[in-house]
Amino acid sequence: MPDTPFGREPIAGVILAGGQGRRMGRVDKALVDLDGRTLLAHVVERFGPQVAPLLLSSNGDPARFAAFGLEVVADPFDEPLGPLAGVAAAGLALARTHPEIRFLATTAVDTPRLPLDLVARLAAALAARPDAGCAFAVSRGRDHPVAALHRLDDIDQLMRGLADGSIRRVMRYLDARNGVRVAFPDVDGRDPFINLNRLEDLADLSASRA
């Protein structure tokens, strides 16, 4: 992992793949094919070098991801509670295995063109704002709360809020933590955080690279 504004202090990462893929017909979105490789493979390739260690947040049988060699963490709740449950799961896992790590970067599994400098730029913004609990990406005037960097000093409170329902919406949580918005430009005329929710989106993105 390259140097960041926090020096050589490690920044862990988690790929959030706990969604149910409803708009794709309830497929396992992480394993959907794009240009001959899974979405997860694309994201690991771009996000993996930016963080250490790299985890995968997903529910169900973790054996389906064995080829990737990632630690798979499941949501700590019986009901699906969205991306923040994945953040909590990763934070709890790191507290057990890497208690020295203070930062967690997150990205969605359906953003296969995410910026190669995502973590570095979020870290620079967070380092400049010691009052902020997180930083997250913005592109084309749109917030991307799942492309974020969190200080791991709030996991217990996050768990309580998820459990009692007081914390559910990602943007509300980030704003409550004085989240810093970090603007990212287009890459080759495309939004780097293009979100793949439908099979048609996959076809469009694949065609754009032909």
C-alpha positions as CSV (number, residue, x, y, z in Angstrom):
1,M,0.0,0.0,0.0
2,P,1.4,3.4,-0.9
3,D,2.1,6.2,1.6
4,T,-0.8,8.3,2.6
5,P,-1.2,11.5,4.6
6,F,-1.2,9.2,7.6
7,G,2.3,8.0,6.7
8,R,2.8,4.2,6.6
9,E,-0.2,3.7,8.9
10,P,-2.3,1.0,7.3
11,I,-5.7,1.7,5.8
12,A,-7.9,-1.3,5.6
13,G,-10.5,-1.7,2.9
14,V,-13.8,-3.5,2.5
15,I,-15.7,-4.2,-0.7
16,L,-19.4,-4.0,0.0
17,A,-21.2,-6.8,-1.8
18,G,-24.1,-7.4,0.5
19,G,-26.9,-6.1,-1.8
20,Q,-29.5,-8.5,-3.2
21,G,-29.2,-7.4,-6.8
22,R,-32.9,-7.0,-7.2
23,R,-32.7,-4.8,-10.3
24,M,-30.5,-7.5,-12.0
25,G,-33.0,-10.2,-11.2
26,R,-31.6,-11.1,-7.7
27,V,-28.3,-12.2,-9.1
28,D,-25.0,-12.4,-7.1
29,K,-23.8,-9.0,-8.4
30,A,-20.2,-9.6,-7.3
31,L,-20.0,-12.6,-9.7
32,V,-21.7,-10.9,-12.7
33,D,-19.5,-10.9,-15.8
34,L,-18.1,-7.7,-17.3
35,D,-15.7,-8.1,-20.2
36,G,-14.9,-11.7,-19.3
37,R,-14.2,-11.0,-15.6
38,T,-16.4,-10.7,-12.6
39,L,-17.3,-7.3,-11.2
40,L,-15.5,-8.4,-8.0
41,A,-12.3,-9.1,-9.9
42,H,-12.4,-5.6,-11.5
43,V,-12.9,-4.0,-8.1
44,V,-10.2,-6.0,-6.4
45,E,-7.7,-5.1,-9.1
46,R,-8.3,-1.4,-8.7
47,F,-9.1,-1.1,-5.0
48,G,-6.8,-3.8,-3.6
49,P,-3.5,-2.0,-4.1
50,Q,-4.8,1.0,-2.2
51,V,-5.6,-0.8,1.1
52,A,-4.3,-3.5,3.4
53,P,-5.8,-5.7,4.5
54,L,-8.8,-6.1,2.0
55,L,-12.0,-7.6,3.2
56,L,-15.3,-8.5,1.4
57,S,-18.6,-7.8,3.0
58,S,-21.2,-10.4,1.8
59,N,-23.8,-12.8,3.1
60,G,-24.4,-16.4,2.2
61,D,-21.8,-19.1,1.6
62,P,-18.4,-17.5,1.6
63,A,-16.9,-20.4,-0.3
64,R,-18.1,-18.9,-3.6
65,F,-15.4,-16.3,-3.2
66,A,-12.6,-18.7,-2.2
67,A,-10.7,-18.0,-5.4
68,F,-10.1,-14.4,-4.4
69,G,-8.4,-15.2,-1.1
70,L,-10.3,-12.5,0.8
71,E,-11.6,-12.6,4.3
72,V,-15.4,-12.5,3.9
73,V,-17.4,-10.8,6.7
74,A,-21.2,-11.3,7.0
75,D,-23.6,-8.7,8.3
76,P,-23.9,-8.8,12.1
77,F,-27.7,-8.7,12.0
78,D,-30.4,-11.1,10.8
79,E,-32.2,-8.6,8.6
80,P,-30.5,-6.7,5.7
81,L,-29.6,-3.2,6.9
82,G,-27.7,-1.9,3.9
83,P,-24.1,-0.7,3.4
84,L,-23.6,0.5,7.0
85,A,-24.1,-3.1,8.2
86,G,-21.1,-4.0,6.0
87,V,-19.1,-1.2,7.5
88,A,-19.9,-2.4,11.0
89,A,-19.0,-6.0,10.1
90,A,-15.7,-5.0,8.7
91,G,-15.0,-2.8,11.7
92,L,-15.8,-5.6,14.1
93,A,-13.5,-8.0,12.2
94,L,-10.6,-5.6,12.2
95,A,-11.0,-4.9,15.9
96,R,-10.4,-8.7,16.5
97,T,-7.6,-9.2,14.0
98,H,-6.0,-5.8,13.5
99,P,-6.8,-3.6,16.5
100,E,-4.1,-1.2,15.5
101,I,-5.9,-0.1,12.3
102,R,-7.7,3.2,12.7
103,F,-9.0,3.7,9.2
104,L,-11.4,1.8,6.9
105,A,-12.0,2.6,3.2
106,T,-15.1,1.3,1.5
107,T,-16.3,0.8,-2.0
108,A,-19.2,-0.9,-3.7
109,V,-18.7,-4.1,-5.8
110,D,-20.7,-2.6,-8.7
111,T,-18.3,0.3,-9.4
112,P,-15.6,-1.4,-11.5
113,R,-14.0,1.8,-12.8
114,L,-13.4,3.4,-9.4
115,P,-10.5,5.8,-9.2
116,L,-7.0,4.4,-8.6
117,D,-6.3,7.3,-6.3
118,L,-9.6,7.0,-4.4
119,V,-8.1,6.2,-1.0
120,A,-5.2,8.6,-1.3
121,R,-7.5,11.5,-2.0
122,L,-10.0,10.6,0.7
123,A,-7.1,10.3,3.2
124,A,-5.7,13.7,2.3
125,A,-9.1,15.3,2.9
126,L,-9.6,13.4,6.2
127,A,-6.1,14.3,7.4
128,A,-6.9,17.9,6.8
129,R,-10.0,17.7,8.9
130,P,-9.3,16.2,12.3
131,D,-12.9,17.1,13.3
132,A,-14.3,14.8,10.6
133,G,-15.2,11.2,11.1
134,C,-15.1,10.3,7.4
135,A,-14.6,11.5,3.9
136,F,-16.5,10.4,0.8
137,A,-16.5,10.8,-2.9
138,V,-18.5,13.2,-5.1
139,S,-18.7,13.2,-8.9
140,R,-20.8,15.2,-11.3
141,G,-22.4,16.9,-8.3
142,R,-23.6,13.6,-6.9
143,D,-22.7,12.1,-3.5
144,H,-21.3,8.6,-3.4
145,P,-21.5,7.7,0.3
146,V,-20.3,4.1,-0.2
147,A,-17.0,5.3,-1.7
148,A,-15.7,6.5,1.7
149,L,-12.9,6.5,4.3
150,H,-14.0,6.1,7.9
151,R,-12.2,6.6,11.2
152,L,-12.8,3.4,13.2
153,D,-13.7,5.2,16.4
154,D,-17.4,4.8,16.1
155,I,-18.2,1.1,15.5
156,D,-19.8,0.5,18.8
157,Q,-22.1,3.5,18.4
158,L,-22.8,2.4,14.8
159,M,-23.8,-1.1,16.0
160,R,-26.1,0.3,18.6
161,G,-27.7,2.7,16.1
162,L,-28.2,-0.1,13.5
163,A,-29.7,-2.4,16.2
164,D,-32.2,0.2,17.5
165,G,-33.0,1.7,14.1
166,S,-31.6,5.2,14.9
167,I,-29.0,4.8,12.2
168,R,-30.0,3.5,8.8
169,R,-29.5,6.1,6.1
170,V,-25.9,6.3,4.9
171,M,-25.8,10.0,4.1
172,R,-27.4,10.9,7.4
173,Y,-24.7,9.0,9.2
174,L,-21.9,10.6,7.2
175,D,-23.3,14.1,7.7
176,A,-23.6,13.4,11.4
177,R,-19.9,12.6,11.5
178,N,-19.0,15.8,9.7
179,G,-18.2,13.9,6.5
180,V,-15.9,15.7,4.1
181,R,-17.0,15.7,0.4
182,V,-14.1,15.0,-2.1
183,A,-14.8,15.8,-5.7
184,F,-13.5,13.4,-8.4
185,P,-13.3,14.3,-12.1
186,D,-14.5,12.2,-15.0
187,V,-12.0,9.6,-16.5
188,D,-12.0,9.4,-20.3
189,G,-15.3,11.2,-20.3
190,R,-17.0,8.7,-17.9
191,D,-18.1,9.0,-14.3
192,P,-15.6,6.8,-12.4
193,F,-18.4,5.9,-10.0
194,I,-20.8,4.7,-12.6
195,N,-23.1,2.4,-10.7
196,L,-24.2,-0.9,-12.3
197,N,-27.7,-1.7,-11.2
198,R,-29.2,-3.2,-14.4
199,L,-27.9,-5.7,-17.0
200,E,-28.3,-2.8,-19.5
201,D,-25.7,-0.8,-17.5
202,L,-23.2,-3.6,-17.9
203,A,-23.8,-3.6,-21.7
204,D,-23.4,0.1,-21.9
205,L,-20.1,0.1,-19.9
206,S,-18.7,-2.8,-21.9
207,A,-19.6,-1.1,-25.2
208,S,-18.0,2.2,-24.0
209,R,-14.6,0.4,-23.8
210,A,-14.8,-1.4,-27.1
